[in-house]
């Protein structure tokens, strides 16, 4: 499933291992999420940092990224390093 197909309320796992819940139905390079990190906060996350989503059966499944999201990640790596 592409990140653009994930719906509001979907539990996700980010590239850094943190978990979050999507708070919007938008498409593109950024999504609003309630992130459970060092502290709990709501804000934008890059779609290319979403690695897994939880389906209705509570299984964690990998996501696919669009070409634009992959290019955004490449640009971020060039600007900020890895």
Secondary structure, 3 states (H helix, E strand, C coil): CEHHHCCCCCEEEECCCCEEEECCCCCCCEEEEEEECCCEEEEEEEHHHEEEEECCCCCEEECECCHHHHHHHHHHHHHHCC
